[in-house]
Amino acid sequence: PERPPDRRFVAMAHPDAGLLAADPYADGAVPPRVEVKNRPLRNVAALGVFGLFVIVNVGLGISTLTNVATPVTLAEEFNSCVATAGSDQHTLDIDKVKQGTSEFINELNDFIDQFSIPAVSGNPGIFAGLSIAAVALAGTWVYLMYRATSAMVWGTLILNVVLTAAVAVYMAVSEFGTMESAAVWAVLAVVQAAALFYLRANINMTAGILKLAMTALRDFPSLMLASILINVLVMACYVMQVAFIVAAVGNVTPIPVLGADIYDNDVPFATNDDISFTAKYCVFGRSKAAQATMVVAIISLLWISATLEAVRMAIASAVFGTFYYFAPDDPSKPNNIVCLATTWAFTRQLGTHTLSGLVLAAVEALRRAARVRGGGLAGAILRCLLLIVLRCIRTLTRFLVVMTGLTGLGFWESAKRTMTIMREAFIDGYITSRLANRVLWLSGFVFSVVFGVIAWVSVDSQSLANQWPLAFVMIACIISPIVGIAMALLFSTILNGDLFNSPIDGLIAGLLFGSIAHALMRFMEQLILDLVDAAFMCFAIDTTNGIISPRGEVVHRFMGATFGDQLTDSAKAQPTVAAGAKGPTPDVMPPPVAGAAAVSTHKYNA
């Protein structure tokens, strides 16, 4: 029998149907499509505030950098202050200050020149080979994620349980552990195993969505270039803001202060320990401009980096939406979508992303503050609750960014539609995002540690058997790639390739190349997680609208679920869906075919 018309699209029969159909997002609708043509400039006021803030940040930073005094100038100003204030303080010997400054610069240059890894730098073939192998390892990891997605997901999560159980056993048999700590780890392992069983449907959904994300990355490899651009901008932001902060810290000047206003008798170069409350003393202080520079630089660091994160997510979302909704050979499919999405993100939608970045930056600042310990058990519980709430807000904001990338809508319009979709899908979205994050991080970390051991053996195969306890140091440092690379250089310089009369070139090589491999993994992890969130949002839009997009069938296949199982309650209440559920075929979009748009036969594209 003929299906009754959907009440949301009765307007198509209206005399002004063409005018009404011009806005596919009317009445809060979220159609399964990527907006290509209608992307006006959004959130102009937010963009203006952001631009003004960046101008103030750069202006204060440059001013502070140019006003940093040299040690000799600072010593001369201090002597002048002492002479003017008549304080009971020693003056500085300018010649000794000059000599000390010169010696410090020479020692610093010598320290920098010593950065080397003898066994590796002496064998450029090994260095080149290990560098190429690190890139190949990252490529192998991506390939396995694409070709054996389900095995990688389940294998990594089971490995997580096995590692937790291994820690419990170690705590029980080792002299460094206790039975109480072993019991805690054992209970944690049991809870993780039970969670795997209970969340098996979500794990299968995660595998399906990861498969979609990896397929999209295969079809649009240039997306990695856009991600590299964003990461370069983030690194440049960090370098600039750290330079501003260091300049603000070092931008001091001697000022006369009454003894009564000096705390802890902290008077530099005082001639005696007795401080007169009525006398003036010269102390080093920062100007209000330097203090403002420090505060603005910290806020800018968080805000700009978070905005760039939102930009990266929006680009990935628009690209994935094109992959999800368009047939490969569809003539209406936008060309050069990566370039288009990058242009949109840095121009018309930048104001929207600054608002999203502001929310992400605030969440990050609160998250770091919540990690400060204190307050006993009650404080720990409150911190845990706050961290959970902040993580939920961050997840919602990421989905909001995906919505802006798909639709081109402003911040508040995207927020309303995101809440509409996530009202019934947020729990699955949160679990999927967290599972994908855990799978990608742990699998990449394990690959990096194994590669670090291979690099160790390649450089010095004899030392691993004698120095195997140092492998735990290598593993701990590889967790953070930046820390691992810095520690490798530091160990090589300070220890000069020798520790307790035993060469550690192998350890340093393992630490360096393991950290490099993990850095490559983390880069790919960020991009894949952006695609995962975009994939879940597209899938959630399908279930809300009561359809299955062609690419969405992959998720259903991994889940082993039927169409009706994944519909939201609101979608099941729709007349078309309710009627279609009784028939032999649900409201499913046809598979992509050459020369036809994947969404061309759907009601949203009538």
Secondary structure, DSSP 4 states (H G I P E B T S, - for coil): -PPPPPGGGGGGGSTTHHHHHT-TTGGG---SS---S------HHHHHHHHHHHHHHHHHHHHHHHTPPPHHHHHHHHHHHHHHHT-SBPPP-HHHHHHHHHHHHHHHHHHHHT---HHHHT-HHHHHHHHHHHHHHHHHHHHHHHHSHHHHHHHHHHHHHHHHHHHHHHHHHSTT--HHHHHHHHHHHHHHHHHHHHTHHHHHHHHHHHHHHHHHHHH-TTHHHHHHHHHHHHHHHHHHHHHHHHHHHH-EEEEEEEGGG-GGG--TTBSSSPPPSSSEEEEEEE-HHHHHHHHHHHHHHHHHHHHHHHHHHHHHHHHHHHHHHS-TT-TTSPTTHHHHHHHHHHTTTHHHHHHHHHHHHHHHHHHHHHTS--SHHHHHHHHHHHHHHHHHHHHHHHHHHHHHHHH---HHHHHHHHHHHHHHHHHHHHHHHHHHHHHHHHHHHHHHHHHHHHHHHHH-TTHHHHSTTHHHHHHHHHTSHHHHHHHHHHHHHHSTT-BTTB--HHHHHHHHHHHHHHHHHHHHHHHHHHHHHHHHHHHHHHHHHT-B-GGGHHHHHHHT--TGGG--HHHHTSHHHHHHHHSSS-SBPPPPBTTB-TTTTSGGG-
